[in-house]
Amino acid sequence: MTTRTRRETIIFQQPFRLRGIERELPAGSYDIVTDEELIEGLSFPVFRRLATLITLPCAPPHQTAIEMVAIDPEAVRNAQDAEAGASLP
C-alpha cells in the first residue's frame, strides 16, 4: 500500500477552539499533518485520508512541550471560517 504525508501550516490571529479539544488554543502557527493511502486499481491516482493531526502546545503547566492530536479536518475549517467571520467589519 502506498502512503503519503501532506504537511501545511495554518495561522490563527486570535485564540480559537477546535471541536474535540477541551481548552482554548492561543493565536499562532499550527502544523497540520495528513496521512493518506493510495487506492489501488483505478486508472488515475486517488488517495484516502487515514488521519489528520495538529501539533499543539501542551496544556499548563507543560507549555514548553508539544503534542500531536488527531482532529477532524472539518473542525479546522470551521475554526478558520469563524475567525474570518469575526474579522469582517
Phi and psi restraints in degrees (range 20) as a CNS / XPLOR table:
assign (resid 1 and name C) (resid 2 and name N)
       (resid 2 and name CA) (resid 2 and name C) 1.0 -90.5 20.0 2
assign (resid 2 and name N) (resid 2 and name CA)
       (resid 2 and name C) (resid 3 and name N) 1.0 131.1 20.0 2
assign (resid 2 and name C) (resid 3 and name N)
       (resid 3 and name CA) (resid 3 and name C) 1.0 -124.1 20.0 2
assign (resid 3 and name N) (resid 3 and name CA)
       (resid 3 and name C) (resid 4 and name N) 1.0 158.9 20.0 2
assign (resid 3 and name C) (resid 4 and name N)
       (resid 4 and name CA) (resid 4 and name C) 1.0 -141.4 20.0 2
assign (resid 4 and name N) (resid 4 and name CA)
       (resid 4 and name C) (resid 5 and name N) 1.0 157.8 20.0 2
assign (resid 4 and name C) (resid 5 and name N)
       (resid 5 and name CA) (resid 5 and name C) 1.0 -123.4 20.0 2
assign (resid 5 and name N) (resid 5 and name CA)
       (resid 5 and name C) (resid 6 and name N) 1.0 126.7 20.0 2
assign (resid 5 and name C) (resid 6 and name N)
       (resid 6 and name CA) (resid 6 and name C) 1.0 -107.3 20.0 2
assign (resid 6 and name N) (resid 6 and name CA)
       (resid 6 and name C) (resid 7 and name N) 1.0 138.7 20.0 2
assign (resid 6 and name C) (resid 7 and name N)
       (resid 7 and name CA) (resid 7 and name C) 1.0 -125.2 20.0 2
assign (resid 7 and name N) (resid 7 and name CA)
       (resid 7 and name C) (resid 8 and name N) 1.0 141.1 20.0 2
assign (resid 7 and name C) (resid 8 and name N)
       (resid 8 and name CA) (resid 8 and name C) 1.0 -147.5 20.0 2
assign (resid 8 and name N) (resid 8 and name CA)
       (resid 8 and name C) (resid 9 and name N) 1.0 156.1 20.0 2
assign (resid 8 and name C) (resid 9 and name N)
       (resid 9 and name CA) (resid 9 and name C) 1.0 -113.8 20.0 2
assign (resid 9 and name N) (resid 9 and name CA)
       (resid 9 and name C) (resid 10 and name N) 1.0 129.9 20.0 2
assign (resid 9 and name C) (resid 10 and name N)
       (resid 10 and name CA) (resid 10 and name C) 1.0 -115.1 20.0 2
assign (resid 10 and name N) (resid 10 and name CA)
       (resid 10 and name C) (resid 11 and name N) 1.0 151.9 20.0 2
assign (resid 10 and name C) (resid 11 and name N)
       (resid 11 and name CA) (resid 11 and name C) 1.0 -123.2 20.0 2
assign (resid 11 and name N) (resid 11 and name CA)
       (resid 11 and name C) (resid 12 and name N) 1.0 130.4 20.0 2
assign (resid 11 and name C) (resid 12 and name N)
       (resid 12 and name CA) (resid 12 and name C) 1.0 -110.6 20.0 2
assign (resid 12 and name N) (resid 12 and name CA)
       (resid 12 and name C) (resid 13 and name N) 1.0 128.8 20.0 2
assign (resid 12 and name C) (resid 13 and name N)
       (resid 13 and name CA) (resid 13 and name C) 1.0 -83.3 20.0 2
assign (resid 13 and name N) (resid 13 and name CA)
       (resid 13 and name C) (resid 14 and name N) 1.0 -17.6 20.0 2
assign (resid 13 and name C) (resid 14 and name N)
       (resid 14 and name CA) (resid 14 and name C) 1.0 -131.8 20.0 2
assign (resid 14 and name N) (resid 14 and name CA)
       (resid 14 and name C) (resid 15 and name N) 1.0 157.8 20.0 2
assign (resid 14 and name C) (resid 15 and name N)
       (resid 15 and name CA) (resid 15 and name C) 1.0 -56.4 20.0 2
assign (resid 15 and name N) (resid 15 and name CA)
       (resid 15 and name C) (resid 16 and name N) 1.0 150.5 20.0 2
assign (resid 15 and name C) (resid 16 and name N)
       (resid 16 and name CA) (resid 16 and name C) 1.0 -149.8 20.0 2
assign (resid 16 and name N) (resid 16 and name CA)
       (resid 16 and name C) (resid 17 and name N) 1.0 170.4 20.0 2
assign (resid 16 and name C) (resid 17 and name N)
       (resid 17 and name CA) (resid 17 and name C) 1.0 -125.7 20.0 2
assign (resid 17 and name N) (resid 17 and name CA)
       (resid 17 and name C) (resid 18 and name N) 1.0 148.4 20.0 2
assign (resid 17 and name C) (resid 18 and name N)
       (resid 18 and name CA) (resid 18 and name C) 1.0 -122.0 20.0 2
assign (resid 18 and name N) (resid 18 and name CA)
       (resid 18 and name C) (resid 19 and name N) 1.0 136.1 20.0 2
assign (resid 18 and name C) (resid 19 and name N)
       (resid 19 and name CA) (resid 19 and name C) 1.0 -56.3 20.0 2
assign (resid 19 and name N) (resid 19 and name CA)
       (resid 19 and name C) (resid 20 and name N) 1.0 130.8 20.0 2
assign (resid 19 and name C) (resid 20 and name N)
       (resid 20 and name CA) (resid 20 and name C) 1.0 97.0 20.0 2
assign (resid 20 and name N) (resid 20 and name CA)
       (resid 20 and name C) (resid 21 and name N) 1.0 -9.3 20.0 2
assign (resid 20 and name C) (resid 21 and name N)
       (resid 21 and name CA) (resid 21 and name C) 1.0 -115.9 20.0 2
assign (resid 21 and name N) (resid 21 and name CA)
       (resid 21 and name C) (resid 22 and name N) 1.0 124.6 20.0 2
assign (resid 21 and name C) (resid 22 and name N)
       (resid 22 and name CA) (resid 22 and name C) 1.0 -71.1 20.0 2
assign (resid 22 and name N) (resid 22 and name CA)
       (resid 22 and name C) (resid 23 and name N) 1.0 -22.1 20.0 2
assign (resid 22 and name C) (resid 23 and name N)
       (resid 23 and name CA) (resid 23 and name C) 1.0 -112.9 20.0 2
assign (resid 23 and name N) (resid 23 and name CA)
       (resid 23 and name C) (resid 24 and name N) 1.0 160.1 20.0 2
assign (resid 23 and name C) (resid 24 and name N)
       (resid 24 and name CA) (resid 24 and name C) 1.0 -74.3 20.0 2
assign (resid 24 and name N) (resid 24 and name CA)
       (resid 24 and name C) (resid 25 and name N) 1.0 138.9 20.0 2
assign (resid 24 and name C) (resid 25 and name N)
       (resid 25 and name CA) (resid 25 and name C) 1.0 -103.0 20.0 2
assign (resid 25 and name N) (resid 25 and name CA)
       (resid 25 and name C) (resid 26 and name N) 1.0 142.6 20.0 2
assign (resid 25 and name C) (resid 26 and name N)
       (resid 26 and name CA) (resid 26 and name C) 1.0 -73.5 20.0 2
assign (resid 26 and name N) (resid 26 and name CA)
       (resid 26 and name C) (resid 27 and name N) 1.0 157.7 20.0 2
assign (resid 26 and name C) (resid 27 and name N)
       (resid 27 and name CA) (resid 27 and name C) 1.0 -59.9 20.0 2
assign (resid 27 and name N) (resid 27 and name CA)
       (resid 27 and name C) (resid 28 and name N) 1.0 151.0 20.0 2
assign (resid 27 and name C) (resid 28 and name N)
       (resid 28 and name CA) (resid 28 and name C) 1.0 148.7 20.0 2
assign (resid 28 and name N) (resid 28 and name CA)
       (resid 28 and name C) (resid 29 and name N) 1.0 -169.9 20.0 2
assign (resid 28 and name C) (resid 29 and name N)
       (resid 29 and name CA) (resid 29 and name C) 1.0 -94.0 20.0 2
assign (resid 29 and name N) (resid 29 and name CA)
       (resid 29 and name C) (resid 30 and name N) 1.0 139.0 20.0 2
assign (resid 29 and name C) (resid 30 and name N)
       (resid 30 and name CA) (resid 30 and name C) 1.0 -132.6 20.0 2
assign (resid 30 and name N) (resid 30 and name CA)
       (resid 30 and name C) (resid 31 and name N) 1.0 134.1 20.0 2
assign (resid 30 and name C) (resid 31 and name N)
       (resid 31 and name CA) (resid 31 and name C) 1.0 -89.4 20.0 2
assign (resid 31 and name N) (resid 31 and name CA)
       (resid 31 and name C) (resid 32 and name N) 1.0 132.4 20.0 2
assign (resid 31 and name C) (resid 32 and name N)
       (resid 32 and name CA) (resid 32 and name C) 1.0 -113.9 20.0 2
assign (resid 32 and name N) (resid 32 and name CA)
       (resid 32 and name C) (resid 33 and name N) 1.0 129.9 20.0 2
assign (resid 32 and name C) (resid 33 and name N)
       (resid 33 and name CA) (resid 33 and name C) 1.0 -120.6 20.0 2
assign (resid 33 and name N) (resid 33 and name CA)
       (resid 33 and name C) (resid 34 and name N) 1.0 127.1 20.0 2
assign (resid 33 and name C) (resid 34 and name N)
       (resid 34 and name CA) (resid 34 and name C) 1.0 -122.2 20.0 2
assign (resid 34 and name N) (resid 34 and name CA)
       (resid 34 and name C) (resid 35 and name N) 1.0 122.7 20.0 2
assign (resid 34 and name C) (resid 35 and name N)
       (resid 35 and name CA) (resid 35 and name C) 1.0 -97.6 20.0 2
assign (resid 35 and name N) (resid 35 and name CA)
       (resid 35 and name C) (resid 36 and name N) 1.0 134.0 20.0 2
assign (resid 35 and name C) (resid 36 and name N)
       (resid 36 and name CA) (resid 36 and name C) 1.0 -134.5 20.0 2
assign (resid 36 and name N) (resid 36 and name CA)
       (resid 36 and name C) (resid 37 and name N) 1.0 153.6 20.0 2
assign (resid 36 and name C) (resid 37 and name N)
       (resid 37 and name CA) (resid 37 and name C) 1.0 -120.6 20.0 2
assign (resid 37 and name N) (resid 37 and name CA)
       (resid 37 and name C) (resid 38 and name N) 1.0 146.4 20.0 2
assign (resid 37 and name C) (resid 38 and name N)
       (resid 38 and name CA) (resid 38 and name C) 1.0 -75.5 20.0 2
assign (resid 38 and name N) (resid 38 and name CA)
       (resid 38 and name C) (resid 39 and name N) 1.0 132.2 20.0 2
assign (resid 38 and name C) (resid 39 and name N)
       (resid 39 and name CA) (resid 39 and name C) 1.0 -87.0 20.0 2
assign (resid 39 and name N) (resid 39 and name CA)
       (resid 39 and name C) (resid 40 and name N) 1.0 114.7 20.0 2
assign (resid 39 and name C) (resid 40 and name N)
       (resid 40 and name CA) (resid 40 and name C) 1.0 -79.3 20.0 2
assign (resid 40 and name N) (resid 40 and name CA)
       (resid 40 and name C) (resid 41 and name N) 1.0 156.5 20.0 2
assign (resid 40 and name C) (resid 41 and name N)
       (resid 41 and name CA) (resid 41 and name C) 1.0 91.8 20.0 2
assign (resid 41 and name N) (resid 41 and name CA)
       (resid 41 and name C) (resid 42 and name N) 1.0 1.8 20.0 2
assign (resid 41 and name C) (resid 42 and name N)
       (resid 42 and name CA) (resid 42 and name C) 1.0 -97.4 20.0 2
assign (resid 42 and name N) (resid 42 and name CA)
       (resid 42 and name C) (resid 43 and name N) 1.0 161.7 20.0 2
assign (resid 42 and name C) (resid 43 and name N)
       (resid 43 and name CA) (resid 43 and name C) 1.0 -81.7 20.0 2
assign (resid 43 and name N) (resid 43 and name CA)
       (resid 43 and name C) (resid 44 and name N) 1.0 -1.7 20.0 2
assign (resid 43 and name C) (resid 44 and name N)
       (resid 44 and name CA) (resid 44 and name C) 1.0 -145.1 20.0 2
assign (resid 44 and name N) (resid 44 and name CA)
       (resid 44 and name C) (resid 45 and name N) 1.0 153.3 20.0 2
assign (resid 44 and name C) (resid 45 and name N)
       (resid 45 and name CA) (resid 45 and name C) 1.0 -72.1 20.0 2
assign (resid 45 and name N) (resid 45 and name CA)
       (resid 45 and name C) (resid 46 and name N) 1.0 129.8 20.0 2
assign (resid 45 and name C) (resid 46 and name N)
       (resid 46 and name CA) (resid 46 and name C) 1.0 -133.4 20.0 2
assign (resid 46 and name N) (resid 46 and name CA)
       (resid 46 and name C) (resid 47 and name N) 1.0 132.0 20.0 2
assign (resid 46 and name C) (resid 47 and name N)
       (resid 47 and name CA) (resid 47 and name C) 1.0 -113.1 20.0 2
assign (resid 47 and name N) (resid 47 and name CA)
       (resid 47 and name C) (resid 48 and name N) 1.0 143.6 20.0 2
assign (resid 47 and name C) (resid 48 and name N)
       (resid 48 and name CA) (resid 48 and name C) 1.0 -111.2 20.0 2
assign (resid 48 and name N) (resid 48 and name CA)
       (resid 48 and name C) (resid 49 and name N) 1.0 132.9 20.0 2
assign (resid 48 and name C) (resid 49 and name N)
       (resid 49 and name CA) (resid 49 and name C) 1.0 -69.9 20.0 2
assign (resid 49 and name N) (resid 49 and name CA)
       (resid 49 and name C) (resid 50 and name N) 1.0 129.7 20.0 2
assign (resid 49 and name C) (resid 50 and name N)
       (resid 50 and name CA) (resid 50 and name C) 1.0 -97.2 20.0 2
assign (resid 50 and name N) (resid 50 and name CA)
       (resid 50 and name C) (resid 51 and name N) 1.0 -43.3 20.0 2
assign (resid 50 and name C) (resid 51 and name N)
       (resid 51 and name CA) (resid 51 and name C) 1.0 -159.5 20.0 2
assign (resid 51 and name N) (resid 51 and name CA)
       (resid 51 and name C) (resid 52 and name N) 1.0 147.8 20.0 2
assign (resid 51 and name C) (resid 52 and name N)
       (resid 52 and name CA) (resid 52 and name C) 1.0 -126.2 20.0 2
assign (resid 52 and name N) (resid 52 and name CA)
       (resid 52 and name C) (resid 53 and name N) 1.0 129.4 20.0 2
assign (resid 52 and name C) (resid 53 and name N)
       (resid 53 and name CA) (resid 53 and name C) 1.0 -125.9 20.0 2
assign (resid 53 and name N) (resid 53 and name CA)
       (resid 53 and name C) (resid 54 and name N) 1.0 149.6 20.0 2
assign (resid 53 and name C) (resid 54 and name N)
       (resid 54 and name CA) (resid 54 and name C) 1.0 -123.5 20.0 2
assign (resid 54 and name N) (resid 54 and name CA)
       (resid 54 and name C) (resid 55 and name N) 1.0 141.4 20.0 2
assign (resid 54 and name C) (resid 55 and name N)
       (resid 55 and name CA) (resid 55 and name C) 1.0 -92.0 20.0 2
assign (resid 55 and name N) (resid 55 and name CA)
       (resid 55 and name C) (resid 56 and name N) 1.0 123.2 20.0 2
assign (resid 55 and name C) (resid 56 and name N)
       (resid 56 and name CA) (resid 56 and name C) 1.0 -125.4 20.0 2
assign (resid 56 and name N) (resid 56 and name CA)
       (resid 56 and name C) (resid 57 and name N) 1.0 151.0 20.0 2
assign (resid 56 and name C) (resid 57 and name N)
       (resid 57 and name CA) (resid 57 and name C) 1.0 -69.5 20.0 2
assign (resid 57 and name N) (resid 57 and name CA)
       (resid 57 and name C) (resid 58 and name N) 1.0 142.3 20.0 2
assign (resid 57 and name C) (resid 58 and name N)
       (resid 58 and name CA) (resid 58 and name C) 1.0 -66.7 20.0 2
assign (resid 58 and name N) (resid 58 and name CA)
       (resid 58 and name C) (resid 59 and name N) 1.0 158.1 20.0 2
assign (resid 58 and name C) (resid 59 and name N)
       (resid 59 and name CA) (resid 59 and name C) 1.0 -70.8 20.0 2
assign (resid 59 and name N) (resid 59 and name CA)
       (resid 59 and name C) (resid 60 and name N) 1.0 154.2 20.0 2
assign (resid 59 and name C) (resid 60 and name N)
       (resid 60 and name CA) (resid 60 and name C) 1.0 -54.7 20.0 2
assign (resid 60 and name N) (resid 60 and name CA)
       (resid 60 and name C) (resid 61 and name N) 1.0 144.6 20.0 2
assign (resid 60 and name C) (resid 61 and name N)
       (resid 61 and name CA) (resid 61 and name C) 1.0 -95.0 20.0 2
assign (resid 61 and name N) (resid 61 and name CA)
       (resid 61 and name C) (resid 62 and name N) 1.0 21.4 20.0 2
assign (resid 61 and name C) (resid 62 and name N)
       (resid 62 and name CA) (resid 62 and name C) 1.0 -110.4 20.0 2
assign (resid 62 and name N) (resid 62 and name CA)
       (resid 62 and name C) (resid 63 and name N) 1.0 37.2 20.0 2
assign (resid 62 and name C) (resid 63 and name N)
       (resid 63 and name CA) (resid 63 and name C) 1.0 -61.3 20.0 2
assign (resid 63 and name N) (resid 63 and name CA)
       (resid 63 and name C) (resid 64 and name N) 1.0 -19.7 20.0 2
assign (resid 63 and name C) (resid 64 and name N)
       (resid 64 and name CA) (resid 64 and name C) 1.0 -78.0 20.0 2
assign (resid 64 and name N) (resid 64 and name CA)
       (resid 64 and name C) (resid 65 and name N) 1.0 -13.2 20.0 2
assign (resid 64 and name C) (resid 65 and name N)
       (resid 65 and name CA) (resid 65 and name C) 1.0 -94.5 20.0 2
assign (resid 65 and name N) (resid 65 and name CA)
       (resid 65 and name C) (resid 66 and name N) 1.0 163.4 20.0 2
assign (resid 65 and name C) (resid 66 and name N)
       (resid 66 and name CA) (resid 66 and name C) 1.0 -124.0 20.0 2
assign (resid 66 and name N) (resid 66 and name CA)
       (resid 66 and name C) (resid 67 and name N) 1.0 159.5 20.0 2
assign (resid 66 and name C) (resid 67 and name N)
       (resid 67 and name CA) (resid 67 and name C) 1.0 -137.3 20.0 2
assign (resid 67 and name N) (resid 67 and name CA)
       (resid 67 and name C) (resid 68 and name N) 1.0 151.7 20.0 2
assign (resid 67 and name C) (resid 68 and name N)
       (resid 68 and name CA) (resid 68 and name C) 1.0 -106.7 20.0 2
assign (resid 68 and name N) (resid 68 and name CA)
       (resid 68 and name C) (resid 69 and name N) 1.0 126.5 20.0 2
assign (resid 68 and name C) (resid 69 and name N)
       (resid 69 and name CA) (resid 69 and name C) 1.0 -121.5 20.0 2
assign (resid 69 and name N) (resid 69 and name CA)
       (resid 69 and name C) (resid 70 and name N) 1.0 132.5 20.0 2
assign (resid 69 and name C) (resid 70 and name N)
       (resid 70 and name CA) (resid 70 and name C) 1.0 -69.7 20.0 2
assign (resid 70 and name N) (resid 70 and name CA)
       (resid 70 and name C) (resid 71 and name N) 1.0 134.3 20.0 2
assign (resid 70 and name C) (resid 71 and name N)
       (resid 71 and name CA) (resid 71 and name C) 1.0 -137.2 20.0 2
assign (resid 71 and name N) (resid 71 and name CA)
       (resid 71 and name C) (resid 72 and name N) 1.0 165.2 20.0 2
assign (resid 71 and name C) (resid 72 and name N)
       (resid 72 and name CA) (resid 72 and name C) 1.0 -89.7 20.0 2
assign (resid 72 and name N) (resid 72 and name CA)
       (resid 72 and name C) (resid 73 and name N) 1.0 124.5 20.0 2
assign (resid 72 and name C) (resid 73 and name N)
       (resid 73 and name CA) (resid 73 and name C) 1.0 -55.5 20.0 2
assign (resid 73 and name N) (resid 73 and name CA)
       (resid 73 and name C) (resid 74 and name N) 1.0 -29.1 20.0 2
assign (resid 73 and name C) (resid 74 and name N)
       (resid 74 and name CA) (resid 74 and name C) 1.0 -63.5 20.0 2
assign (resid 74 and name N) (resid 74 and name CA)
       (resid 74 and name C) (resid 75 and name N) 1.0 -33.9 20.0 2
assign (resid 74 and name C) (resid 75 and name N)
       (resid 75 and name CA) (resid 75 and name C) 1.0 -63.9 20.0 2
assign (resid 75 and name N) (resid 75 and name CA)
       (resid 75 and name C) (resid 76 and name N) 1.0 -38.0 20.0 2
assign (resid 75 and name C) (resid 76 and name N)
       (resid 76 and name CA) (resid 76 and name C) 1.0 -67.3 20.0 2
assign (resid 76 and name N) (resid 76 and name CA)
       (resid 76 and name C) (resid 77 and name N) 1.0 -45.2 20.0 2
assign (resid 76 and name C) (resid 77 and name N)
       (resid 77 and name CA) (resid 77 and name C) 1.0 -60.0 20.0 2
assign (resid 77 and name N) (resid 77 and name CA)
       (resid 77 and name C) (resid 78 and name N) 1.0 -41.6 20.0 2
assign (resid 77 and name C) (resid 78 and name N)
       (resid 78 and name CA) (resid 78 and name C) 1.0 -62.9 20.0 2
assign (resid 78 and name N) (resid 78 and name CA)
       (resid 78 and name C) (resid 79 and name N) 1.0 -41.7 20.0 2
assign (resid 78 and name C) (resid 79 and name N)
       (resid 79 and name CA) (resid 79 and name C) 1.0 -65.7 20.0 2
assign (resid 79 and name N) (resid 79 and name CA)
       (resid 79 and name C) (resid 80 and name N) 1.0 -40.6 20.0 2
assign (resid 79 and name C) (resid 80 and name N)
       (resid 80 and name CA) (resid 80 and name C) 1.0 -65.2 20.0 2
assign (resid 80 and name N) (resid 80 and name CA)
       (resid 80 and name C) (resid 81 and name N) 1.0 -42.2 20.0 2
assign (resid 80 and name C) (resid 81 and name N)
       (resid 81 and name CA) (resid 81 and name C) 1.0 -62.6 20.0 2
assign (resid 81 and name N) (resid 81 and name CA)
       (resid 81 and name C) (resid 82 and name N) 1.0 -41.7 20.0 2
assign (resid 81 and name C) (resid 82 and name N)
       (resid 82 and name CA) (resid 82 and name C) 1.0 -62.8 20.0 2
assign (resid 82 and name N) (resid 82 and name CA)
       (resid 82 and name C) (resid 83 and name N) 1.0 -42.2 20.0 2
assign (resid 82 and name C) (resid 83 and name N)
       (resid 83 and name CA) (resid 83 and name C) 1.0 -65.5 20.0 2
assign (resid 83 and name N) (resid 83 and name CA)
       (resid 83 and name C) (resid 84 and name N) 1.0 -42.5 20.0 2
assign (resid 83 and name C) (resid 84 and name N)
       (resid 84 and name CA) (resid 84 and name C) 1.0 -63.0 20.0 2
assign (resid 84 and name N) (resid 84 and name CA)
       (resid 84 and name C) (resid 85 and name N) 1.0 -40.1 20.0 2
assign (resid 84 and name C) (resid 85 and name N)
       (resid 85 and name CA) (resid 85 and name C) 1.0 -66.7 20.0 2
assign (resid 85 and name N) (resid 85 and name CA)
       (resid 85 and name C) (resid 86 and name N) 1.0 -35.2 20.0 2
assign (resid 85 and name C) (resid 86 and name N)
       (resid 86 and name CA) (resid 86 and name C) 1.0 -71.2 20.0 2
assign (resid 86 and name N) (resid 86 and name CA)
       (resid 86 and name C) (resid 87 and name N) 1.0 -24.6 20.0 2
assign (resid 86 and name C) (resid 87 and name N)
       (resid 87 and name CA) (resid 87 and name C) 1.0 -89.0 20.0 2
assign (resid 87 and name N) (resid 87 and name CA)
       (resid 87 and name C) (resid 88 and name N) 1.0 -6.1 20.0 2
assign (resid 87 and name C) (resid 88 and name N)
       (resid 88 and name CA) (resid 88 and name C) 1.0 -74.4 20.0 2
assign (resid 88 and name N) (resid 88 and name CA)
       (resid 88 and name C) (resid 89 and name N) 1.0 141.3 20.0 2
